[in-house]
Amino acid sequence: MQPLNPFANQNDDGLATPEVGPWAEEKYKLLFNYANTFATSMKKKWDQRVYIDLFSAAGKSRIRETGRIVLSSSLLALNVTDPFDKYIFCEEKPELIMALRRRVNQDHAGIDVHYVEGDINRMVGDVIREMPTFSKTNRVLGFCFVDPGKMRDLKFTTISLLSARWMDFLILIPTDMDARRNPINYERETNTTVAEFLGVSSWREPWFEKKDTGLSFSKFIARSFHKEMKSIGFHYGGIDETVLVRSAMKNLPLYRLGFFSRHKLGGIFWRDAKKYSIIQTNLFE
Ligand SMILES: C[S@@+](CC[C@H](N)C(=O)[O-])C[C@H]1O[C@@H](n2cnc3c(N)ncnc32)[C@H](O)[C@@H]1O
C-alpha cells in the first residue's frame, strides 16, 4: 500500500520511532526526490537497481518539536514510484531494525529486502555479497544512502569497498554538528576518528596549515572528504554542490549532504532533487 504523499503525517504504530530534529525533513525530501528520479530513470537502462541504506534506523521518525511522525530514509525509498528491485538495510540497534522489519512486512510484502544487523564498518562484506552479481546480461546499479550521526560511525574504507560496484552515493557529512564541536579532541594524536572517516592518516599537517589561514574545521572536513571521493573515481564538484542543512530555530549549520557519482547523469538528477526539495539552506556558504 503506497501513501500518496510520502511526506504525510504517519500514525503512531507503537513500534520504535527515533526522535529527530525538524531539519531532518529537508534531508528526507532530498533523499526521496533523488531516489525517486533515479529509480524511474534507471528502470529501463539497467537490469537491476539496488537501494542500500547503511544507517537505516526504523523507517519512521518523530519530529522533536512537533511530535509529528514521518517516514524516514528506508521507508521513503520503498515508497518511490518505481520501487527498486532490491533493498539492503543496515542498522546496528536491534530494536530499530526489528521495528523496520515489522513495518516493511506490513506495508511492502513481496519486495526483496535484506537486513544487515550490526556495525556497517564490519558488515560491509555482507552488503557486497547481497548485491546481485554484475554481468553483461545482468547489469546491476546501486544507490547508497549514507547517514551517519557522527564521523566516528563511518569509515572511509566502507565507502571505498562499496565503490567497487556500480554505485551512486548520497552521503551526510556530519561537519558542524560533529566536527566543529570537537576539533581539539580530534587534533590529539591518539584520536583516529578523522583518519578513519577520511581514510587518510596524514590529515593533521594540512589541517594546521589551513587553520592558520582561518578555514573552519567543518569546511576542511567537507573539502577533504570530497577530495578522497575524487581519488576513488567520483566526480568532484566541490563543496558548493553540497547542501548545507541548518537548524530551524537558530539557523546554525549542522551538516552537508554530498552527492557522488561517476556519471554526469547522476549530477543532473542531484541538481533536480535540490531544485524540487523545498529547502531553506544556504547552498553557497
Ligand atoms: C542519523 S541516524 C540515521 C537515521 C535514518 N537514516 C533516517 O532517515 O532517519 C543513524 C542511525 O545509524 C545507526 N548507526 C550508527 N552507527 C552505526 C554503524 N556503525 N553501523 C550501523 N548502524 C549504525 C544508529 O543506531 C542510527 O539509527
The ligand as a MOL file (V3000), in Angstrom:
LIG
                    3D

  0  0  0     0  0            999 V3000
M  V30 BEGIN CTAB
M  V30 COUNTS 27 29 0 0 0
M  V30 BEGIN ATOM
M  V30 1 C 21.4360 9.6360 11.9850 0
M  V30 2 S 20.6400 8.1150 12.2340 0 CHG=1
M  V30 3 C 20.0630 7.8060 10.6250 0
M  V30 4 C 18.6080 7.6120 10.5300 0
M  V30 5 C 17.9480 7.3440 9.2210 0
M  V30 6 N 18.7860 7.2410 8.0670 0
M  V30 7 C 16.8670 8.3590 8.9950 0
M  V30 8 O 16.4730 8.5350 7.8810 0
M  V30 9 O 16.3980 8.9880 9.9380 0 CHG=-1
M  V30 10 C 21.9540 6.9610 12.3180 0
M  V30 11 C 21.4940 5.5270 12.5440 0
M  V30 12 O 22.5910 4.6590 12.2950 0
M  V30 13 C 22.7750 3.7470 13.3690 0
M  V30 14 N 24.2330 3.5260 13.4340 0
M  V30 15 C 25.1820 4.3000 13.9930 0
M  V30 16 N 26.4070 3.8010 13.7790 0
M  V30 17 C 26.2330 2.6660 13.0460 0
M  V30 18 C 27.1390 1.7200 12.4680 0
M  V30 19 N 28.4590 1.8330 12.6170 0
M  V30 20 N 26.6270 0.6900 11.7590 0
M  V30 21 C 25.2670 0.5790 11.5950 0
M  V30 22 N 24.3670 1.4460 12.1090 0
M  V30 23 C 24.8460 2.4860 12.8180 0
M  V30 24 C 22.1820 4.4150 14.5790 0
M  V30 25 O 21.7000 3.4310 15.5000 0
M  V30 26 C 21.0440 5.2460 13.9690 0
M  V30 27 O 19.8370 4.5370 13.9370 0
M  V30 END ATOM
M  V30 BEGIN BOND
M  V30 1 1 1 2
M  V30 2 1 2 3
M  V30 3 1 2 10
M  V30 4 1 3 4
M  V30 5 1 4 5
M  V30 6 1 5 6
M  V30 7 1 5 7
M  V30 8 2 7 8
M  V30 9 1 7 9
M  V30 10 1 10 11
M  V30 11 1 11 12
M  V30 12 1 11 26
M  V30 13 1 12 13
M  V30 14 1 13 14
M  V30 15 1 13 24
M  V30 16 1 14 15
M  V30 17 1 14 23
M  V30 18 2 15 16
M  V30 19 1 16 17
M  V30 20 1 17 18
M  V30 21 2 17 23
M  V30 22 1 18 19
M  V30 23 2 18 20
M  V30 24 1 20 21
M  V30 25 2 21 22
M  V30 26 1 22 23
M  V30 27 1 24 25
M  V30 28 1 24 26
M  V30 29 1 26 27
M  V30 END BOND
M  V30 END CTAB
M  END
